[in-house]
């Protein structure tokens, strides 16, 4: 299997329609989270509070940067790889994952702005340094997951139609190679993003 970055970029071009769909779903989540912050906060706040408590414990540890790096990287990498392969369940999980993550970001920005925080500072210093890598990586992971779900549905349709083997259009070997290659490069990107977030973002937001 070829894991080169060039082949990864070709995969993104091959599945560009699903990648664009993933981007649109994420953006829709951000808009929903921003517009419906009051309603969404009821079920988002408990998870955010739990995350804040964990962040507080990490910041008080002897090596906070190292602790944040491990937590951020493992959390994002495990979820992103899972979202690719759980996409086989008809693409439902990647769609929910995208919309919910977008909603949380939209809600946080809206709520902090409402509380009088400097939204520009929050986005430019607290989100952009690592988010410019992390968010696209998450969107790409979900795009692969949604493509997986689409192919499963298409395969089942062709199976139900009892087509002859030569007439079937789903080529599993090629897609699974692309999915594994995608997972590899997404993990690399998230490793870089975690390093930026745990050192640069962490110190900028102190």
Buried (B, 14 or more C-beta within 10 A) or exposed (E): EEEEEEBBEBBBEBBEEBBEBBBEBBBBBBEBBBBBBEEBBEEBEEEBEEEEEBBEEBEEEEEBBEBBBBBBBEBBBEBBBBBBBBBBEBBEBBBBBBBBBBBBBBBBBBBBBEEEBEBEEBBEBBBEBBBEBBBBBBBBBBBBBBBBBBBBEEBEEBEEEEEEEEEEEBEEEEBBBBBBBBBBBBBBBBBBBBBBBBBBBBEEEE
